[in-house]
């Protein structure tokens, strides 16, 4: 799983192996460690209790939750992404985008075996 953060937006790119784990366990987690001993993590989980895609930051971890029914529909479809805007207490909006990872055509040396290459070909898309 890849994480990109820009201003008030979070973008998660999900590989095929991540999708298999999300389907099987309902959770994908990654972490980044630093020489100081500190680090942060990010996770994507399905949730039976929520009705919308939501995000939170707690205990040095970005947490994104997808309602279980929406996640199941998305995982079993050719739909590339889920997108939601979450209202923040300060009046701002957090943009959340969760995408199936497509192969990058401009990086021939990159291993594309864990990407959704068939969707990219079907829709004539790339990263």
Secondary structure, 3 states (H helix, E strand, C coil): CEEEEECCEEEEEECHHHHHHHHHHCEEEEEEECCCCCEEEEEEEEECCCCCCEEEEECCEEEEEEEHHHHHHHHCCCCCEEEEEEECCCCCEEEEEEEECCCCCCCCCCCCCCCCHHHHHHHCCCC
